[in-house]
Amino acid sequence: MVRDLSVSLCGISLQNPVIPASGTFGFGLELADSFDLNVLGAISLKGTTLEARYGNPTPRVAECTEGMINSVGLQNPGIDVLVGEKVPALRKVYSQPVIANISGFSLDEYRTCCMRADACEGIDIIEVNISCPNVHNGGMAFGTSCESASEVTRTVKAVCRKPVFIKLSPNVTDIAAIARACEDAGADGLTLVNTFLGMRIDIARRRPVIANKMGGFSGKAIFPIALRMVYQVAHACSIPVMGCGGVASARDVIEMMMAGATAVQVGAENIRNPFACPQIISELPGVMKELNIDKLTDIIGIA
């Protein structure tokens, strides 16, 4: 029996729910010579800002038990290069949905970047990272309050025709409340979770490992917390959720979908194993058979 892995995000069909997460797969082309990118459900491209950014000072990566901390600092070539070079080059070898991940440090930057991404023919979904600090509001991240999150959502929805997914920060007290605020402001979907705030100290040198002291903690260790948040948000909102955080196997994908995710992003595991996504996709039918699942859409939110 052929197992049905297909899902749909706001009317956009994905042949399977497995998506490399933004920041862990570059702009897709980096691995185009290593495997057929077209086996993927979609690709979430590297986070993009208005202007080119060179990122944070090094060292900016630290190892952890079953995870990692990064403080790369949104290193990217800017929105003009994304829509003018990166996406057209990817489209020469990749025909599945493309997700543009947009970051910003002001409402104007979000608006401009999302407008450019929306006008780009090769982009299907716009994913808005609201974990960035608001430079006009004392540096507090946009995603840490309902008011700021809804303000960003309304701003980008006003200039976008394509589906807009808001990527939520887990570094909050009530993620479901922020998710509902984004939904009320017009978000078409939600992605969660982004990285947790973490830190490592080099005890021999007696100083933080990361130059910026703290960074985003990701990897297998965060999976149970991410799963809990996906469950809470999926049951609090009626718009689709892309689950992310510690996913490293086909069983993790199934678990995320049972919690309420329509699609599932794979992040840190791509850095440990660049072939993680195609391996997970190839293993999904076997796990589905074992669990008596004919169609993945049947299990979304079943828990």
NUBA-827514 format. One record per residue: x, y, z of N, C-alpha, C in turn. Coordinates in nm, 2 decimals. Layout:
N
SITE      n_x      n_y      n_z     ca_x     ca_y     ca_z      c_x      c_y      c_z
SITE        X        Y        Z        X        Y        Z        X        Y        Z
...
end
This chain:
303
SITE      n_x      n_y      n_z     ca_x     ca_y     ca_z      c_x      c_y      c_z
SITE     0.08    -0.12     0.00     0.00     0.00     0.00     0.09     0.13     0.00
SITE     0.05     0.22    -0.08     0.13     0.35    -0.09     0.08     0.44     0.02
SITE     0.17     0.49     0.10     0.13     0.58     0.21     0.13     0.72     0.15
SITE     0.03     0.80     0.20     0.02     0.94     0.15     0.08     1.03     0.25
SITE     0.20     1.09     0.20     0.27     1.19     0.28     0.24     1.33     0.26
SITE     0.15     1.36     0.16     0.12     1.49     0.12     0.04     1.57     0.23
SITE     0.07     1.70     0.23     0.00     1.80     0.32    -0.02     1.93     0.24
SITE    -0.10     2.02     0.30    -0.13     2.14     0.24    -0.11     2.26     0.34
SITE    -0.04     2.36     0.29    -0.03     2.48     0.38    -0.09     2.60     0.31
SITE    -0.21     2.64     0.36    -0.28     2.75     0.30    -0.30     2.74     0.15
SITE    -0.34     2.62     0.11    -0.37     2.59    -0.03    -0.25     2.55    -0.11
SITE    -0.13     2.56    -0.06    -0.01     2.52    -0.13     0.03     2.37    -0.09
SITE     0.03     2.29    -0.20     0.05     2.15    -0.18     0.20     2.11    -0.15
SITE     0.23     2.03    -0.05     0.36     1.98    -0.03     0.36     1.83    -0.04
SITE     0.45     1.77    -0.11     0.45     1.63    -0.13     0.48     1.55     0.00
SITE     0.54     1.62     0.09     0.56     1.56     0.23     0.58     1.68     0.32
SITE     0.57     1.65     0.45     0.58     1.77     0.55     0.71     1.81     0.59
SITE     0.82     1.75     0.54     0.96     1.78     0.59     1.02     1.89     0.52
SITE     1.06     1.99     0.60     1.12     2.12     0.55     1.25     2.15     0.63
SITE     1.36     2.17     0.56     1.48     2.23     0.63     1.45     2.37     0.68
SITE     1.48     2.39     0.81     1.45     2.51     0.87     1.54     2.62     0.83
SITE     1.50     2.75     0.84     1.58     2.86     0.80     1.70     2.87     0.89
SITE     1.81     2.90     0.82     1.94     2.91     0.89     2.02     2.79     0.90
SITE     1.96     2.67     0.86     2.03     2.55     0.87     2.05     2.48     0.73
SITE     2.01     2.55     0.63     2.02     2.49     0.49     2.06     2.59     0.39
SITE     2.11     2.70     0.43     2.16     2.81     0.34     2.04     2.85     0.25
SITE     2.08     2.87     0.12     1.97     2.91     0.02     1.94     2.79    -0.07
SITE     1.96     2.67    -0.01     1.93     2.54    -0.09     2.04     2.50    -0.18
SITE     2.10     2.59    -0.25     2.19     2.55    -0.36     2.32     2.48    -0.30
SITE     2.35     2.51    -0.17     2.47     2.46    -0.11     2.47     2.30    -0.12
SITE     2.36     2.24    -0.11     2.35     2.09    -0.11     2.29     2.04    -0.24
SITE     2.27     2.12    -0.34     2.21     2.07    -0.47     2.29     1.97    -0.54
SITE     2.42     1.96    -0.52     2.51     1.86    -0.58     2.52     1.73    -0.49
SITE     2.46     1.74    -0.37     2.47     1.62    -0.28     2.35     1.53    -0.29
SITE     2.23     1.58    -0.31     2.11     1.50    -0.33     2.01     1.58    -0.40
SITE     1.91     1.52    -0.45     1.80     1.58    -0.53     1.71     1.66    -0.43
SITE     1.72     1.79    -0.44     1.65     1.88    -0.35     1.50     1.86    -0.37
SITE     1.45     1.81    -0.48     1.31     1.79    -0.51     1.24     1.69    -0.43
SITE     1.32     1.61    -0.34     1.25     1.52    -0.25     1.19     1.59    -0.13
SITE     1.24     1.71    -0.11     1.19     1.79     0.01     1.05     1.84     0.00
SITE     0.98     1.85     0.11     0.85     1.91     0.11     0.85     2.05     0.07
SITE     0.94     2.13     0.12     0.97     2.27     0.09     1.10     2.30     0.15
SITE     1.15     2.43     0.12     1.27     2.47     0.18     1.25     2.61     0.24
SITE     1.29     2.63     0.37     1.28     2.76     0.43     1.42     2.82     0.42
SITE     1.43     2.93     0.34     1.56     2.99     0.31     1.63     3.06     0.43
SITE     1.76     3.09     0.41     1.83     3.16     0.52     1.76     3.29     0.55
SITE     1.76     3.33     0.68     1.69     3.45     0.72     1.75     3.57     0.65
SITE     1.67     3.66     0.60     1.71     3.78     0.52     1.66     3.91     0.58
SITE     1.75     4.01     0.57     1.72     4.14     0.62     1.73     4.24     0.50
SITE     1.69     4.36     0.53     1.70     4.46     0.42     1.83     4.48     0.36
SITE     1.93     4.50     0.45     2.07     4.52     0.40     2.15     4.40     0.44
SITE     2.27     4.38     0.37     2.36     4.27     0.40     2.41     4.28     0.54
SITE     2.42     4.17     0.60     2.48     4.17     0.74     2.59     4.07     0.75
SITE     2.70     4.10     0.82     2.81     4.02     0.83     2.81     3.93     0.96
SITE     2.71     3.95     1.04     2.69     3.86     1.15     2.77     3.91     1.27
SITE     2.76     3.83     1.38     2.82     3.86     1.51     2.97     3.82     1.51
SITE     3.04     3.87     1.60     3.18     3.83     1.61     3.20     3.69     1.65
SITE     3.31     3.63     1.62     3.33     3.49     1.66     3.41     3.48     1.79
SITE     3.40     3.37     1.86     3.32     3.25     1.83     3.17     3.27     1.85
SITE     3.10     3.21     1.76     2.95     3.22     1.77     2.88     3.09     1.76
SITE     2.95     2.98     1.79     2.88     2.85     1.80     2.94     2.78     1.92
SITE     2.86     2.71     2.00     2.90     2.64     2.11     2.83     2.50     2.11
SITE     2.90     2.39     2.14     2.84     2.26     2.15     2.77     2.25     2.29
SITE     2.66     2.17     2.29     2.59     2.13     2.41     2.55     1.99     2.40
SITE     2.52     1.93     2.52     2.47     1.79     2.52     2.34     1.79     2.44
SITE     2.34     1.71     2.33     2.22     1.69     2.24     2.17     1.83     2.19
SITE     2.27     1.92     2.15     2.22     2.04     2.10     2.34     2.13     2.07
SITE     2.31     2.26     2.04     2.41     2.36     2.01     2.36     2.50     2.04
SITE     2.45     2.59     2.06     2.41     2.73     2.08     2.48     2.81     1.96
SITE     2.40     2.89     1.90     2.46     2.98     1.79     2.42     3.12     1.81
SITE     2.51     3.21     1.77     2.49     3.35     1.77     2.54     3.41     1.65
SITE     2.50     3.35     1.53     2.55     3.39     1.40     2.51     3.53     1.37
SITE     2.40     3.58     1.41     2.36     3.72     1.40     2.30     3.75     1.26
SITE     2.22     3.66     1.20     2.15     3.69     1.08     2.25     3.73     0.97
SITE     2.36     3.66     0.95     2.45     3.69     0.84     2.38     3.65     0.71
SITE     2.37     3.75     0.62     2.30     3.73     0.50     2.33     3.84     0.40
SITE     2.31     3.82     0.27     2.35     3.92     0.17     2.24     4.03     0.14
SITE     2.13     4.02     0.21     2.03     4.13     0.19     1.92     4.08     0.09
SITE     1.80     4.15     0.10     1.69     4.12     0.03     1.70     4.13    -0.12
SITE     1.78     4.22    -0.17     1.80     4.24    -0.32     1.87     4.12    -0.38
SITE     1.97     4.06    -0.30     2.04     3.94    -0.35     1.95     3.82    -0.34
SITE     1.87     3.82    -0.24     1.78     3.70    -0.22     1.68     3.69    -0.34
SITE     1.61     3.80    -0.38     1.51     3.79    -0.48     1.57     3.80    -0.62
SITE     1.69     3.87    -0.63     1.75     3.89    -0.76     1.85     3.78    -0.80
SITE     1.90     3.71    -0.71     2.00     3.60    -0.74     1.97     3.47    -0.68
SITE     1.95     3.46    -0.55     1.94     3.33    -0.48     1.82     3.25    -0.52
SITE     1.70     3.32    -0.52     1.58     3.24    -0.55     1.58     3.20    -0.70
SITE     1.62     3.29    -0.80     1.62     3.25    -0.94     1.72     3.13    -0.96
SITE     1.83     3.13    -0.89     1.93     3.02    -0.91     1.87     2.89    -0.85
SITE     1.81     2.90    -0.74     1.75     2.78    -0.68     1.64     2.72    -0.77
SITE     1.56     2.81    -0.83     1.45     2.77    -0.91     1.50     2.69    -1.04
SITE     1.62     2.70    -1.07     1.68     2.63    -1.19     1.69     2.48    -1.16
SITE     1.69     2.44    -1.03     1.71     2.30    -0.99     1.60     2.25    -0.90
SITE     1.51     2.34    -0.85     1.42     2.30    -0.75     1.28     2.35    -0.79
SITE     1.18     2.26    -0.78     1.05     2.29    -0.83     0.94     2.29    -0.72
SITE     0.98     2.25    -0.60     0.88     2.24    -0.48     0.87     2.38    -0.42
SITE     0.78     2.40    -0.32     0.76     2.53    -0.26     0.88     2.59    -0.19
SITE     0.89     2.72    -0.20     1.00     2.79    -0.14     0.95     2.89    -0.04
SITE     1.01     2.89     0.08     0.97     2.97     0.19     1.08     3.08     0.21
SITE     1.04     3.20     0.20     1.14     3.31     0.23     1.13     3.35     0.38
SITE     1.24     3.34     0.45     1.24     3.38     0.59     1.29     3.52     0.61
SITE     1.20     3.61     0.66     1.23     3.76     0.66     1.25     3.80     0.81
SITE     1.36     3.87     0.83     1.38     3.93     0.96     1.39     4.09     0.95
SITE     1.37     4.16     1.06     1.38     4.30     1.05     1.40     4.36     1.19
SITE     1.45     4.48     1.19     1.47     4.55     1.32     1.38     4.67     1.34
SITE     1.29     4.69     1.24     1.19     4.79     1.25     1.07     4.75     1.16
SITE     0.95     4.81     1.19     0.84     4.78     1.11     0.86     4.82     0.96
SITE     0.93     4.93     0.93     0.96     4.96     0.80     1.04     4.86     0.73
SITE     1.14     4.80     0.80     1.22     4.70     0.74     1.14     4.57     0.71
SITE     1.06     4.53     0.80     0.97     4.42     0.77     0.88     4.44     0.65
SITE     0.82     4.56     0.65     0.73     4.59     0.54     0.81     4.59     0.40
SITE     0.92     4.65     0.40     0.99     4.66     0.27     1.04     4.52     0.22
SITE     1.10     4.44     0.32     1.15     4.31     0.28     1.03     4.21     0.24
SITE     0.92     4.22     0.31     0.81     4.13     0.28     0.75     4.17     0.15
SITE     0.74     4.30     0.12     0.69     4.34    -0.01     0.78     4.29    -0.13
SITE     0.91     4.30    -0.11     1.00     4.25    -0.21     0.99     4.09    -0.23
SITE     0.97     4.02    -0.12     0.96     3.88    -0.12     0.83     3.84    -0.19
SITE     0.72     3.91    -0.15     0.59     3.88    -0.21     0.59     3.90    -0.36
SITE     0.67     4.00    -0.41     0.67     4.02    -0.55     0.76     3.93    -0.63
SITE     0.84     3.85    -0.56     0.93     3.75    -0.62     0.86     3.63    -0.67
SITE     0.86     3.60    -0.80     0.78     3.49    -0.85     0.82     3.35    -0.79
SITE     0.94     3.33    -0.76     0.99     3.20    -0.71     0.96     3.17    -0.57
SITE     0.90     3.27    -0.49     0.87     3.25    -0.35     0.72     3.22    -0.33
SITE     0.69     3.11    -0.25     0.55     3.07    -0.23     0.49     3.11    -0.10
SITE     0.58     3.11     0.01     0.53     3.14     0.14     0.63     3.24     0.20
SITE     0.58     3.33     0.28     0.67     3.43     0.35     0.66     3.40     0.50
SITE     0.78     3.36     0.56     0.79     3.33     0.70     0.86     3.45     0.77
SITE     0.79     3.51     0.87     0.84     3.63     0.93     0.89     3.60     1.07
SITE     1.02     3.62     1.08     1.09     3.59     1.21     1.07     3.71     1.30
SITE     0.99     3.70     1.41     0.97     3.81     1.50     1.05     3.80     1.63
SITE     1.17     3.73     1.62     1.26     3.72     1.73     1.36     3.83     1.73
SITE     1.35     3.92     1.64     1.45     4.03     1.62     1.42     4.14     1.72
SITE     1.53     4.21     1.77     1.50     4.32     1.86     1.45     4.44     1.79
SITE     1.35     4.51     1.84     1.29     4.63     1.78     1.38     4.75     1.82
SITE     1.46     4.80     1.72     1.55     4.91     1.75     1.49     5.04     1.79
SITE     1.36     5.05     1.76     1.28     5.17     1.80     1.21     5.16     1.93
SITE     1.23     5.05     2.00     1.15     5.02     2.12     1.25     4.96     2.23
SITE     1.37     5.01     2.24     1.46     4.97     2.34     1.52     4.83     2.32
SITE     1.51     4.77     2.20     1.57     4.65     2.18     1.50     4.52     2.22
SITE     1.37     4.54     2.27     1.29     4.42     2.30     1.25     4.35     2.18
SITE     1.25     4.22     2.18     1.22     4.14     2.06     1.07     4.16     2.02
SITE     1.04     4.17     1.89     0.90     4.19     1.85     0.81     4.08     1.90
SITE     0.87     3.96     1.91     0.78     3.84     1.94     0.76     3.82     2.09
SITE     0.80     3.91     2.17     0.78     3.89     2.32     0.66     3.95     2.38
SITE     0.58     4.02     2.30     0.46     4.08     2.35     0.35     4.07     2.24
SITE     0.22     4.05     2.28     0.11     4.04     2.19     0.10     4.16     2.10
SITE     0.12     4.28     2.16     0.11     4.40     2.09     0.21     4.41     1.97
SITE     0.34     4.39     2.00     0.44     4.40     1.90     0.42     4.29     1.79
SITE     0.39     4.17     1.83     0.37     4.06     1.74     0.25     4.09     1.64
SITE     0.14     4.14     1.70     0.03     4.17     1.61     0.06     4.29     1.52
SITE     0.14     4.38     1.57     0.18     4.50     1.49     0.26     4.46     1.37
SITE     0.36     4.37     1.39     0.44     4.32     1.27     0.35     4.25     1.18
SITE     0.26     4.16     1.23     0.17     4.08     1.15     0.08     4.17     1.06
SITE     0.02     4.27     1.12    -0.07     4.36     1.04     0.02     4.44     0.93
SITE     0.14     4.48     0.97     0.22     4.55     0.88     0.25     4.47     0.75
SITE     0.29     4.34     0.77     0.33     4.26     0.66     0.21     4.21     0.58
SITE     0.11     4.18     0.65    -0.01     4.14     0.58    -0.07     4.24     0.48
SITE    -0.05     4.37     0.52    -0.10     4.48     0.44    -0.03     4.49     0.30
SITE     0.09     4.43     0.29     0.17     4.43     0.16     0.19     4.30     0.10
SITE     0.13     4.19     0.15     0.15     4.06     0.10     0.02     3.99     0.05
SITE     0.03     3.93    -0.07    -0.08     3.85    -0.12    -0.05     3.70    -0.09
SITE     0.07     3.66    -0.08     0.11     3.53    -0.05     0.09     3.49     0.10
SITE     0.08     3.36     0.13     0.06     3.33     0.28     0.17     3.38     0.36
SITE     0.14     3.43     0.48     0.23     3.48     0.58     0.23     3.39     0.70
SITE     0.34     3.33     0.73     0.36     3.25     0.85     0.45     3.33     0.95
SITE     0.40     3.35     1.07     0.48     3.42     1.17     0.56     3.32     1.25
SITE     0.69     3.34     1.26     0.77     3.24     1.34     0.79     3.30     1.48
SITE     0.74     3.22     1.57     0.73     3.27     1.71     0.86     3.23     1.79
SITE     0.89     3.32     1.89     1.00     3.30     1.98     0.94     3.22     2.10
SITE     1.02     3.12     2.15     0.97     3.05     2.27     1.01     3.12     2.40
SITE     1.08     3.23     2.39     1.13     3.29     2.51     1.03     3.39     2.57
SITE     0.91     3.33     2.59     0.79     3.41     2.64     0.72     3.33     2.75
SITE     0.63     3.40     2.82     0.56     3.33     2.93     0.44     3.26     2.87
SITE     0.37     3.31     2.77     0.25     3.25     2.72     0.25     3.26     2.57
SITE     0.30     3.15     2.51     0.32     3.15     2.36     0.18     3.14     2.29
SITE     0.09     3.08     2.35    -0.05     3.07     2.29    -0.11     3.21     2.28
SITE    -0.09     3.29     2.38    -0.15     3.43     2.37    -0.09     3.51     2.25
SITE     0.04     3.49     2.24     0.10     3.57     2.12     0.06     3.51     1.99
SITE     0.05     3.37     1.99     0.00     3.31     1.86    -0.14     3.36     1.83
SITE    -0.23     3.37     1.93    -0.37     3.42     1.90    -0.37     3.56     1.85
SITE    -0.28     3.64     1.91    -0.26     3.78     1.87    -0.22     3.79     1.72
SITE    -0.13     3.70     1.68    -0.09     3.70     1.54    -0.21     3.66     1.45
SITE    -0.28     3.55     1.49    -0.39     3.51     1.41    -0.50     3.62     1.40
SITE    -0.53     3.69     1.51    -0.63     3.79     1.51    -0.58     3.91     1.42
SITE    -0.45     3.93     1.40    -0.40     4.03     1.32    -0.39     3.99     1.17
SITE    -0.43     3.87     1.14    -0.43     3.83     1.00    -0.33     3.72     0.95
SITE    -0.25     3.67     1.04    -0.15     3.57     1.00    -0.22     3.45     0.94
SITE    -0.16     3.40     0.83    -0.22     3.28     0.76    -0.17     3.15     0.83
SITE    -0.06     3.16     0.90    -0.01     3.04     0.97     0.10     3.08     1.07
SITE     0.15     2.98     1.14     0.25     3.01     1.24     0.36     2.90     1.23
SITE     0.49     2.94     1.26     0.60     2.85     1.27     0.65     2.86     1.41
SITE     0.67     2.75     1.48     0.73     2.75     1.61     0.79     2.61     1.64
SITE     0.90     2.62     1.72     0.96     2.74     1.78     1.09     2.78     1.72
SITE     1.13     2.91     1.75     1.26     2.95     1.72     1.35     2.90     1.83
SITE     1.47     2.94     1.84     1.57     2.89     1.94     1.54     2.95     2.08
SITE     1.58     2.88     2.18     1.57     2.92     2.32     1.70     3.00     2.35
SITE     1.70     3.09     2.45     1.82     3.16     2.48     1.90     3.07     2.58
SITE     2.03     3.05     2.54     2.12     2.97     2.61     2.26     3.02     2.63
SITE     2.34     2.95     2.70     2.48     3.00     2.73     2.57     2.89     2.77
SITE     2.69     2.90     2.73     2.80     2.80     2.78     2.92     2.89     2.83
SITE     2.98     2.83     2.94     3.10     2.90     2.99     3.22     2.81     2.98
SITE     3.33     2.86     2.92     3.46     2.78     2.92     3.52     2.79     3.06
SITE     3.51     2.68     3.13     3.56     2.69     3.27     3.71     2.70     3.29
SITE     3.78     2.66     3.18     3.93     2.68     3.19     3.97     2.82     3.16
SITE     3.90     2.89     3.07     3.93     3.03     3.04     3.84     3.12     3.13
SITE     3.74     3.07     3.20     3.66     3.14     3.29     3.59     3.26     3.22
SITE     3.53     3.23     3.10     3.46     3.33     3.03     3.36     3.26     2.94
SITE     3.25     3.33     2.89     3.15     3.26     2.80     3.22     3.21     2.67
SITE     3.17     3.10     2.62     3.22     3.04     2.50     3.19     3.14     2.38
SITE     3.06     3.18     2.38     3.01     3.27     2.27     3.06     3.41     2.29
SITE     3.11     3.48     2.18     3.16     3.61     2.20     3.05     3.71     2.25
SITE     2.92     3.68     2.21     2.81     3.76     2.25     2.75     3.71     2.38
SITE     2.82     3.62     2.45     2.78     3.56     2.58     2.67     3.46     2.57
SITE     2.56     3.50     2.50     2.44     3.41     2.49     2.40     3.40     2.35
SITE     2.33     3.29     2.32     2.28     3.26     2.18     2.16     3.17     2.18
SITE     2.13     3.13     2.06     2.01     3.05     2.04     2.04     2.90     2.06
SITE     1.97     2.84     2.16     1.99     2.70     2.19     1.89     2.61     2.11
SITE     1.94     2.51     2.03     1.86     2.43     1.95     1.92     2.29     1.95
SITE     1.85     2.19     1.89     1.89     2.05     1.89     1.79     1.96     1.96
SITE     1.83     1.83     1.96     1.74     1.73     2.02     1.69     1.76     2.16
SITE     1.77     1.83     2.24     1.74     1.85     2.38     1.61     1.94     2.39
SITE     1.58     2.02     2.29     1.46     2.11     2.31     1.33     2.05     2.26
SITE     1.34     1.93     2.20     1.22     1.87     2.14     1.10     1.86     2.23
SITE     1.11     1.81     2.35     0.98     1.80     2.43     0.92     1.94     2.46
SITE     1.00     2.04     2.48     0.95     2.18     2.51     0.88     2.23     2.38
SITE     0.95     2.22     2.27     0.89     2.26     2.14     0.76     2.19     2.11
SITE     0.76     2.06     2.14     0.64     1.98     2.11     0.52     2.03     2.20
SITE     0.55     2.06     2.32     0.45     2.12     2.41     0.39     2.25     2.36
SITE     0.48     2.34     2.31     0.44     2.47     2.26     0.36     2.45     2.13
SITE     0.40     2.36     2.04     0.32     2.33     1.92     0.18     2.28     1.96
SITE     0.17     2.19     2.06     0.04     2.14     2.10    -0.04     2.26     2.15
SITE     0.01     2.34     2.24    -0.06     2.45     2.29    -0.12     2.55     2.19
SITE    -0.03     2.58     2.09    -0.07     2.68     1.99    -0.16     2.62     1.89
SITE    -0.14     2.49     1.85    -0.23     2.43     1.75    -0.37     2.42     1.81
SITE    -0.38     2.40     1.94    -0.52     2.39     2.00    -0.58     2.52     2.04
SITE    -0.49     2.63     2.04    -0.55     2.76     2.07    -0.58     2.84     1.94
SITE    -0.53     2.80     1.82    -0.55     2.87     1.70    -0.61     2.78     1.59
SITE    -0.67     2.84     1.49    -0.73     2.76     1.38    -0.65     2.77     1.25
SITE    -0.54     2.84     1.25    -0.45     2.85     1.13    -0.34     2.74     1.14
SITE    -0.28     2.70     1.03    -0.19     2.59     1.03    -0.06     2.63     1.10
SITE     0.01     2.52     1.15     0.13     2.54     1.23     0.24     2.46     1.16
SITE     0.36     2.52     1.14     0.48     2.44     1.11     0.56     2.42     1.24
SITE     0.57     2.29     1.28     0.64     2.26     1.40     0.79     2.25     1.38
SITE     0.87     2.30     1.48     1.01     2.31     1.46     1.07     2.31     1.60
SITE     1.19     2.24     1.62     1.26     2.24     1.74     1.30     2.10     1.79
SITE     1.42     2.06     1.75     1.47     1.93     1.80     1.43     1.81     1.72
SITE     1.37     1.84     1.60     1.32     1.72     1.52     1.45     1.66     1.45
SITE     1.46     1.53     1.47     1.58     1.46     1.41     1.54     1.32     1.35
SITE     1.42     1.28     1.35     1.38     1.15     1.30     1.24     1.15     1.24
SITE     1.20     1.04     1.17     1.07     1.03     1.12     0.97     1.02     1.23
SITE     1.01     0.95     1.34     0.92     0.95     1.46     0.89     1.08     1.52
SITE     0.99     1.17     1.52     0.97     1.31     1.57     0.87     1.38     1.48
SITE     0.88     1.36     1.35     0.79     1.42     1.26     0.64     1.38     1.29
SITE     0.62     1.25     1.31     0.49     1.20     1.34     0.44     1.26     1.47
SITE     0.53     1.26     1.57     0.49     1.32     1.70     0.45     1.46     1.69
SITE     0.53     1.54     1.62     0.50     1.68     1.60     0.36     1.70     1.53
SITE     0.33     1.61     1.43     0.20     1.62     1.36     0.09     1.58     1.45
SITE     0.11     1.48     1.53     0.01     1.44     1.63    -0.02     1.55     1.73
SITE     0.08     1.64     1.76     0.06     1.75     1.85    -0.02     1.86     1.78
SITE    -0.02     1.86     1.65    -0.10     1.96     1.58    -0.03     2.03     1.46
SITE     0.10     1.99     1.43     0.17     2.05     1.32     0.12     2.00     1.19
SITE     0.10     2.09     1.09     0.07     2.04     0.95     0.19     2.01     0.88
SITE     0.30     2.08     0.90     0.43     2.05     0.84     0.54     2.06     0.95
SITE     0.66     2.01     0.92     0.76     2.00     1.03     0.89     2.04     0.97
SITE     0.96     2.14     1.04     1.09     2.18     1.00     1.20     2.11     1.08
SITE     1.31     2.08     1.01     1.42     2.02     1.07     1.54     2.12     1.07
SITE     1.59     2.15     1.19     1.69     2.26     1.20     1.83     2.21     1.23
SITE     1.86     2.20     1.36     2.00     2.17     1.40     2.05     2.04     1.35
SITE     1.96     1.94     1.33     2.00     1.81     1.28     2.06     1.82     1.14
SITE     2.02     1.92     1.06     2.08     1.94     0.93     2.23     1.98     0.94
SITE     2.26     2.05     1.05     2.40     2.09     1.07     2.49     1.97     1.11
SITE     2.43     1.89     1.19     2.50     1.76     1.23     2.51     1.66     1.12
SITE     2.40     1.65     1.04     2.39     1.56     0.93     2.32     1.62     0.81
SITE     2.39     1.67     0.71     2.33     1.74     0.60     2.23     1.66     0.52
SITE     2.23     1.53     0.54     2.14     1.44     0.47     2.02     1.40     0.56
SITE     2.00     1.47     0.67     1.89     1.44     0.76     1.75     1.44     0.70
SITE     1.72     1.55     0.62     1.59     1.56     0.57     1.55     1.45     0.47
SITE     1.64     1.42     0.37     1.60     1.31     0.28     1.60     1.17     0.35
SITE     1.68     1.15     0.46     1.67     1.03     0.53     1.54     1.02     0.61
SITE     1.50     1.13     0.67     1.37     1.13     0.74     1.25     1.10     0.65
SITE     1.26     1.16     0.53     1.15     1.14     0.43     1.14     0.99     0.39
SITE     1.26     0.93     0.36     1.26     0.79     0.32     1.22     0.70     0.43
SITE     1.23     0.74     0.56     1.19     0.65     0.67     1.04     0.67     0.70
SITE     0.98     0.78     0.66     0.84     0.81     0.70     0.74     0.69     0.66
SITE     0.74     0.64     0.54     0.65     0.54     0.50     0.66     0.42     0.59
SITE     0.78     0.38     0.63     0.79     0.26     0.72     0.74     0.28     0.85
SITE     0.76     0.40     0.91     0.70     0.43     1.04     0.55     0.44     1.03
SITE     0.50     0.50     0.92     0.35     0.51     0.90     0.29     0.37     0.89
SITE     0.36     0.28     0.82     0.31     0.14     0.82     0.31     0.07     0.95
SITE     0.41     0.09     1.03     0.42     0.04     1.16     0.31     0.09     1.25
SITE     0.27     0.21     1.24     0.17     0.28     1.32     0.03     0.27     1.26
SITE     0.02     0.20     1.15    -0.11     0.19     1.08    -0.17     0.33     1.04
SITE    -0.08     0.41     0.98    -0.12     0.54     0.93    -0.12     0.54     0.78
SITE    -0.23     0.56     0.72    -0.24     0.56     0.57    -0.21     0.70     0.51
SITE    -0.26     0.80     0.58    -0.24     0.94     0.53    -0.19     1.03     0.65
SITE    -0.09     1.11     0.63    -0.04     1.19     0.73    -0.14     1.30     0.78
SITE    -0.22     1.34     0.69    -0.32     1.44     0.72    -0.42     1.39     0.83
SITE    -0.43     1.25     0.84    -0.53     1.20     0.93    -0.48     1.21     1.08
SITE    -0.35     1.24     1.10    -0.30     1.24     1.23    -0.28     1.38     1.29
SITE    -0.30     1.48     1.20    -0.27     1.62     1.25    -0.36     1.66     1.37
SITE    -0.29     1.68     1.48    -0.37     1.72     1.60    -0.44     1.61     1.67
SITE    -0.41     1.48     1.63    -0.49     1.37     1.68    -0.47     1.34     1.83
SITE    -0.36     1.40     1.88    -0.33     1.38     2.03    -0.42     1.47     2.11
end
